[in-house]
Amino acid sequence: RAVARGKEDERCVTIAQLDSPDGEPVNIWQLERAVAIRWTGPALDARSPDIAFEELEIHYESIAWRASA
């Protein structure tokens, strides 16, 4: 909402890669001062058999890999 109003919304973001659905993390990345700069969503059409995909592009100041617990 803040971004839609033209304000910056920097956040600390954690991305975890799981070994399976509902599984355990195998890789974890920590993004510092991350800002979403672009989002694209699907053209929703109930008659289409296509899978809906979303894409989020993030700009960040630093990234660190964290060992999984």
Secondary structure, DSSP 8 states (H G I E B T S, - for coil): -TTTTT----EEEEEEEESSTT--EEEEEEEEEEEEEEEE-----TT-------EEEEE-SEEEEE---
